């Protein structure tokens, strides 16, 4: 009995220790994690005879951000990237080169006190710029240069299907009314509203932002939507040639195995043209131009299209926060002359525990035709007082300056990780920035499960001990009451 009581007291002590230690464990698990932004260089957006003779890329990382504090009054002044281009015009005529420079920043950074500034200069003087916008999405806002240039350059830079002033649009809105009393006695897993129709995938695009499952059954398109008791609305938008042989109904499952002949289903159709439809959700007074909004919407449709003709989105899904900004400007270069063009931007690393990963898209240099073909020189400098832990290029160190030189553009992107010291890097055990398969939120969930599991085990142990002790006391009482039976 003494051993059981001791074990019980030990289990309770461990449980209490785990409960009181949980805040510290969770605090340790909730190490700062902020997704950084890959920086990039200036991009020419037209063919030109201009030669980019040399690019000097310098990344200044003089202090580490502390996201939990969000006090960055001096951060932007000490952490930025600068691209310096030497441009040569070999022709006998002046050239005004049209350029684009991405404003690669994130809401969680730019809304802090850190702020950050972008600088675009020619021979040391500021250049006048205008803002352009490209669709970047809501979840993954990493810079996609090719996709952005498709939207920003040319009159019809994206999917040709959507261009045409008279491209028809058919908006269908279905109203389903299923009173609860009408479903009594019906065995069902869930209810599905199923549409069946014919269409020409080459001439039709079908869109819906409602949760939808699509399939081809017996040579016809079948689209299924989850519905519930009461009133439901399902929206379907058809762009181009209209769908044909439309039939619909409510079924007990998405496979349309049993149709329910109950309730009421009606629909209305509204016709328009695509340019009008695409701008339906355009916010008047927006700094995003109508052209950029239209091209962004087409890009959103193209990214969300599955099977060539189904897009899981609609015009109402596009919002201003899904766009990223670009600076558009022109660089004048006199005949036979050279100029120095400089662009600078804040530097936002990915923060993961005690490691800081910095990324630069060297591929932005591929848009300088002669440079990408092997002409020109590149110099990359990293200025930092911190320990250079890992990098995709081999740098030569001189004090707090790391340098890489090559007479052509390197293949791949630049990425490197800094830590406070070599000891800080080694104490991590592995490079979490590159290889950690467990996100901080998942790690936190594991710790919570472990704590809850420990508490559950202790409660179960206490219950078993109490039950056995109670059972033993009952047996002793019975023996005392019935001494003969013992």
Buried (B, 14 or more C-beta within 10 A) or exposed (E): EEEEEEEBEEBBEBBEEBEEEBEEBEEEBBBBBBBBBBBBBBBBBEEBBBBBBBBBBBBBBBBBBEBEEEEBEEBBBBBBBBBBBBBBBEEEEEBEBEBBBBBBBBEEBBEBEBBBEBEBBBEEEEBEBEEBBBBBBEEEBBBBBEBBBBBBBEEEBBBEBBBEEEBBBBBBBBEBBBEEEBBEEEEEEEBBBBBBBEBEBEEBBBBBBBEBEBEEEEEBBBBBBBBEBEEBEBBBBBBBBBBEEBEBBBBBBBBBEEEBEEBEBEBEEEEBBBBEBBBBBBEEEEEBEEEBBBBBBBBBBBEBBEEEBBBBBBBEBBEBEBBBBBBBBBBEBEEEEEBBBBBBBBBBBBBBBBBBBBBBBBBBBBBBBBBBEEBBBBBBBBBBEBBBBBBEBEBEEEEEEBBBEEEBBBEEBBBBBBBBEEEBBEEBEEBBBEEBEEEBEEBBEEBBEEBEEBBEEBEEBBEEBEEEBEEEEEEEEEEEEEEEEE
